[in-house]
Amino acid sequence: MEKFLVSKGPYLRSADENKRTTSKIMLDVCIALLPVILLTIYKNVIKVFISGTYTSVYQALYPLLLIIIGPIFSILLELLCLFIIHKEEINNFKDLINIEKTEFGGLPGLFFVLTCPPYTPLWIVLIGIAVGEVVGKMLFGGFGQNIFNPALVGRAFIAFTFSNYLGASYLSPLEASIDAYAGATPLTFYSKLDIANITYDNMVSPYGGLLNFFLGMTPGALGETSALAILIGGIYLAIKRVIDYRIPLVYIGVVFITTFFIGLKVDGGIWYPTYMILSGGLFFGAFFMATEPVTSPKTPLARVIFAAFLGVLTVLFRIIGNMPEGVATAIVTMNIFGLAINQYVIKLRISGKLEKRFIPGMVVMIVLFITLFTYTIVFALN
């Protein structure tokens, strides 16, 4: 008598010998994160040590401790949840770790920490990881069942709940000693400016130029400042076919194009949209968060639609809303609609209407929507 194997998704199959298993995908994600983590350690630990601006060894090593503690706490918390849920099935520790893919349990904690300021108080970090793991993941059934990105659920929670504690924690001792960084992160500084003061000299020059934004030498979250490091990891994931390049390409492209036209209102020039895509967590969100296989749409066209609206929402939250960043909120918001978008595209494909009617109409609709959205933003800036 044959037995059926029952397990949770995501499911992948391949005809070649080197099968793209979930474990290998998670390993590729970890490899892609290496440039980001190494740059983070150099910027927030090594440079601080060299500068001698730290008040204690603990302060100098604190960002590195967060990178270590985050994944460990995430794994422990997931094991605790699994023990509570499946305690009747567990006889020993081996049974516990075999219930779920616990080897991946550290990734939500790692991603969460990389989206946090380098000096976020430890108690806030632990609360954020707990909310992400429990509310964003385990309540939905665990690995492969969540509809929201767990790390961003936790990040959005602490952003709304503990925002007063996060402002100064973006600056390392070295950055805090630089007068030009008194505005903390570029986007925080931008949110405090009125239209008349949105100039290159006010927004970019204090941080040394756009090259510093690209390299990651500006204040910001642990893993979000270096577009170069993220791009290296993102290209690796795209080559390994772990992520669909359409999502980051469309997401970043929509933000760039939209802010280019908005920049015309403030005489921004090409530097303004460049500043917008290189600031905050846009690159990290586009390559590592929006592309998560569990919470993003599964079909190419659905992914394009998903990414386009991510770009629109991010610009909306940044310019009109009261949240300087906008990326985490936009991704969590679109996670709600990701499944619906995917199912609608699949139904159109099955009905045969997709190629004949849907693609041209959707392209026109998206272009018109973005145009109307941009005009609305410009009108609101008057």
Secondary structure, DSSP 8 states (H G I E B T S, - for coil): --------S-----SSSS---HHHHHHHHHHHHHHHHHHHHIIIIIHHHHHT--SSHHHHHHHHHHHHHHHHHHHHHHHHHHHHHSGGG-SSHHHHHHHTTGGGTHHHHHHHHHTS-TT--HHHHHHHHHHHHHTTTGGGTSTTT-SS-HHHHHHHHHHHHSHHHHSGGG--HHHHT-GGGGG-SHHHHHHT--GGG-SHHHHTGGGT-HHHHHHT-SS--TTTS-HHHHHHHHHHHHHTTSS-THHHHHHHHHHHHHHHHHHHHTT--THHHHHHHHSTTHHHIIIIITT-TTTS-SSHHHHHHHHHHHHHHHHHHHHTSS-S--HHHHHHHHHHHHHHHHHHHHHHHHHTHIIIIIHHHHHHHHHHHHHHHHHHHHHHT-
